Amino acid sequence: MKGSMGYFSALVVVFIGVTAMSGCITVNLGGEDTGQAPTEVVDVELSPQATIQPPQHVLTEKRLLNADYLSPLLQTPITLVDGKYSGVIDGTELNVTLQPGIQYGDLNADGIEDAAFLLAENSGGTGVFVSLLVVYSQQEQYAQAAGVLIDDRPVIKRLLIEDGVVKLEGLVHGPNDPMVNPTTSISAEYSLMGGRLVQTRLSSTFAGGGEHIIYIDSPADGELVSGSVSVTGSMPIGPFENNLSLLISDPMSGQLLHQGFMVQAEDMGATATFDNTVALPAVPAGTRILLVLSELNMADGRPMAVDSVQLIVE
């Protein structure tokens, strides 16, 4: 199938990029907004998250601006002071800023407020790489999920937590965009699954073009499945060569299945539909799996449309 291997390889890179991380870090969480010095310190293993000890289960802007995080760019611990870090790590200059507009909401349905925010990193060149981070409650501690890269110098228009999901809208760079002028409009959703921040939905609109978006009509989120599942839905604009990428993963342990997924369209760029039966990987009953369909950009391999459903294996 022409172009398929490029699609598959790129999706694997994206998946690994948001799940793989290990190491050790000492985390300091700042005090209340009283100006007091940070007092809480805990040594933790990052697998795959850093852990922050919370005073009284409350996240505040003051504490988030004065805490330890794992740098998404260099994958190394950094300490923010008033939301900033500057230093040299293994010979690489690194400047980090926690962007204004921290959002709060419950991301893991435990009744405790979590936080989502943007971290901008520069390593000495012109690039300013912006990543989405979340800090979430985990038993008696807070944890930082691995950051997810948004783009180099994106224009973020909206970030919020709604119904347990992080939602982001903005402009990112398309394959032909100059770095000073991103023109691709995106709307993305991220869910916290197994301590990882996973992109579950994405739509993109290129300058002068229509919206690339995938609608999975069935199965529904939370549906019980066994053996195989019928996946139906549509797209307003069909993908290149009518080919999507299908990924099934266990959010706790990783990828289970990765293969092509064909859609039907009368002509290139026309409305597409799909109704395919997918054989499910063998996993223990009760396992929650995530089924993801992605349309990848053939120019650079990045996703430009994503939809997903979480299923429970009987």
Secondary structure by P-SEA (a helix, b strand, c coil): ccaaaaaaaaaaaaaaaaccccbbbbbbbbcccccccccbbbbbbcccbbbbbbccccccaaaaaccccccccccbbbbbcccbbbbbcccbbbbbbbccccccccccccccccccbbbbbbccccbbbbbbbbbbbcccccccccccccccccccccccccccbbbbbbbbbccccccccccbbbbbccccccccccccbbbbbccccccccccccccccccccccbbbbbbcccccccccbbbbbbbcccccccbbbbbbbbbcccccbbbbbbbbbbccccccbbbbbbbbbbccccccccbbbbbbbbcc
